[in-house]
Amino acid sequence: MRQRVVRVALTAALVAVVLLAVPLALAIRSSLYADQRDTLERSGPWPGPYA
């Protein structure tokens, strides 16, 4: 009985971590890419190697 409770508790904890961590990681990733894109757009086009 105790092993079953421990297994259910671990499964619940794992599911909770996955449900919280995956969306958080995706939000952080999209935020970082948005910041980099904004920085590139502000700096203008690359002048090229012979400018």
MARMI-31726 format. One record per residue: residue number from 1; x, y, z of N, C-alpha, C, O in turn. Coordinates in steps of 0.05 Angstrom, whole numbers. Layout:
BEGIN
{r NUM; {X; Y; Z}; {X; Y; Z}; {X; Y; Z}; {X; Y; Z}}
...
This chain:
BEGIN
{r 1; {16; -24; 0}; {0; 0; 0}; {17; 25; 0}; {12; 44; -14}}
{r 2; {38; 25; 16}; {56; 48; 18}; {70; 53; -9}; {73; 76; -17}}
{r 3; {79; 32; -22}; {92; 35; -48}; {73; 47; -68}; {82; 64; -85}}
{r 4; {48; 40; -67}; {29; 51; -86}; {25; 81; -81}; {23; 96; -100}}
{r 5; {24; 89; -56}; {20; 117; -49}; {45; 133; -59}; {42; 154; -70}}
{r 6; {68; 122; -55}; {93; 136; -63}; {93; 138; -94}; {100; 159; -104}}
{r 7; {85; 117; -107}; {85; 117; -137}; {65; 138; -147}; {71; 152; -166}}
{r 8; {42; 139; -136}; {21; 158; -144}; {31; 187; -138}; {27; 205; -155}}
{r 9; {44; 191; -115}; {54; 217; -108}; {76; 226; -128}; {76; 249; -137}}
{r 10; {94; 208; -134}; {115; 215; -153}; {104; 220; -181}; {113; 238; -195}}
{r 11; {84; 205; -189}; {72; 209; -215}; {58; 236; -216}; {60; 251; -236}}
{r 12; {44; 243; -195}; {30; 269; -194}; {50; 292; -194}; {46; 312; -207}}
{r 13; {72; 289; -180}; {93; 310; -180}; {106; 313; -207}; {111; 335; -216}}
{r 14; {111; 291; -220}; {123; 292; -247}; {104; 305; -267}; {112; 322; -283}}
{r 15; {78; 298; -266}; {59; 310; -284}; {57; 340; -279}; {55; 356; -297}}
{r 16; {57; 348; -253}; {55; 377; -246}; {79; 392; -257}; {77; 414; -267}}
{r 17; {103; 380; -254}; {127; 393; -263}; {127; 396; -294}; {134; 417; -304}}
{r 18; {118; 376; -308}; {117; 377; -337}; {96; 398; -346}; {101; 413; -364}}
{r 19; {73; 398; -333}; {52; 417; -341}; {60; 446; -335}; {50; 464; -348}}
{r 20; {77; 450; -315}; {86; 478; -309}; {112; 485; -324}; {114; 508; -333}}
{r 21; {130; 466; -326}; {157; 473; -337}; {156; 476; -367}; {170; 494; -377}}
{r 22; {141; 460; -381}; {141; 462; -410}; {130; 489; -420}; {143; 502; -436}}
{r 23; {107; 498; -411}; {97; 524; -420}; {116; 547; -411}; {119; 566; -426}}
{r 24; {128; 544; -387}; {146; 565; -378}; {171; 566; -396}; {180; 588; -403}}
{r 25; {182; 543; -403}; {205; 543; -421}; {198; 554; -448}; {214; 569; -460}}
{r 26; {175; 548; -459}; {166; 559; -484}; {163; 589; -483}; {170; 603; -502}}
{r 27; {152; 599; -461}; {148; 628; -458}; {175; 642; -456}; {179; 663; -468}}
{r 28; {194; 631; -441}; {220; 643; -439}; {234; 643; -466}; {247; 662; -473}}
{r 29; {232; 621; -480}; {245; 619; -507}; {234; 639; -526}; {249; 653; -540}}
{r 30; {207; 642; -527}; {196; 661; -545}; {202; 690; -537}; {206; 707; -554}}
{r 31; {205; 695; -511}; {212; 721; -502}; {241; 728; -510}; {246; 750; -518}}
{r 32; {259; 709; -507}; {286; 714; -515}; {289; 719; -545}; {304; 736; -554}}
{r 33; {275; 703; -561}; {276; 707; -590}; {264; 734; -598}; {274; 747; -616}}
{r 34; {243; 742; -584}; {230; 768; -590}; {250; 791; -583}; {252; 810; -598}}
{r 35; {264; 788; -561}; {284; 809; -554}; {306; 810; -574}; {315; 832; -582}}
{r 36; {316; 787; -583}; {337; 787; -603}; {327; 798; -630}; {342; 813; -643}}
{r 37; {303; 792; -638}; {292; 802; -662}; {289; 833; -661}; {295; 847; -680}}
{r 38; {279; 843; -638}; {276; 872; -635}; {303; 886; -637}; {306; 907; -648}}
{r 39; {324; 873; -625}; {350; 885; -626}; {361; 886; -655}; {372; 906; -663}}
{r 40; {356; 865; -670}; {365; 865; -697}; {350; 885; -714}; {362; 898; -731}}
{r 41; {324; 887; -709}; {308; 906; -725}; {316; 935; -719}; {315; 952; -737}}
{r 42; {324; 941; -694}; {332; 968; -687}; {360; 975; -699}; {365; 998; -706}}
{r 43; {377; 954; -701}; {404; 960; -711}; {405; 964; -741}; {425; 975; -751}}
{r 44; {384; 957; -755}; {383; 961; -784}; {396; 939; -799}; {406; 919; -788}}
{r 45; {397; 941; -825}; {408; 920; -842}; {439; 919; -839}; {451; 940; -833}}
{r 46; {449; 896; -844}; {478; 892; -843}; {490; 906; -867}; {481; 901; -889}}
{r 47; {510; 923; -864}; {521; 938; -886}; {537; 921; -906}; {541; 930; -929}}
{r 48; {545; 898; -899}; {559; 881; -918}; {589; 882; -912}; {598; 899; -897}}
{r 49; {604; 864; -925}; {633; 863; -918}; {649; 885; -931}; {672; 890; -922}}
{r 50; {639; 900; -950}; {654; 920; -964}; {645; 948; -959}; {651; 967; -973}}
{r 51; {629; 951; -938}; {618; 978; -932}; {638; 995; -918}; {632; 1018; -911}}
